[in-house]
Amino acid sequence: MEFSVQEIPALIESVLPELYLLILAVFLGIEVIGRVPQVLHTPLMSGSNALSGVVVIGSILMVGRAEDAHWSVLVLASLSLVLATVNVVGGFAVTARMLNMFRKKK
């Protein structure tokens, strides 16, 4: 997909509201996560693992349906698959370690 020089300002203007929303979401997420007490860390991690599991499934579907002409879709879907998988595996490892801390020692 090629754009002429005249189309670039219109393209930037059409993407600007989404960019503002992304920046707002990043700052809001940092504020919310920064104020979470440590007691709620494990339930939030469980929720994050569930969301990452959904991302893994969606990424697998996107990688399977990506056409050769849309290499950007394939690259982004593959990247999201790798990152979400790392998040799920790391989350389960940390959760298992935390649960082991509460087991009675023999």
ZIDA-V13507 format. One record per residue. RES is the residue in one small letter. PHI is phi in whole degrees, 0 to 359 (none if undefined). Layout:
RES;PHI, RES;PHI
//
This chain:
m;none, e;250, f;239, s;277, v;298, q;289, e;275, i;298, p;300, a;293, l;295, i;298, e;295, s;285, v;268, l;302, p;299, e;292, l;294, y;300, l;295, l;296, i;296, l;298, a;295, v;296, f;295, l;295, g;297, i;297, e;294, v;293, i;294, g;293, r;258, v;280, p;293, q;294, v;296, l;269, h;298, t;294, p;297, l;292, m;293, s;297, g;295, s;295, n;296, a;295, l;295, s;293, g;297, v;294, v;296, v;299, i;296, g;297, s;294, i;298, l;296, m;292, v;296, g;291, r;259, a;293, e;271, d;299, a;288, h;255, w;294, s;294, v;296, l;296, v;294, l;294, a;293, s;294, l;296, s;293, l;296, v;294, l;294, a;292, t;295, v;299, n;295, v;295, v;296, g;296, g;296, f;293, a;295, v;292, t;297, a;297, r;294, m;293, l;293, n;294, m;293, f;266, r;283, k;288, k;273, k;273
//
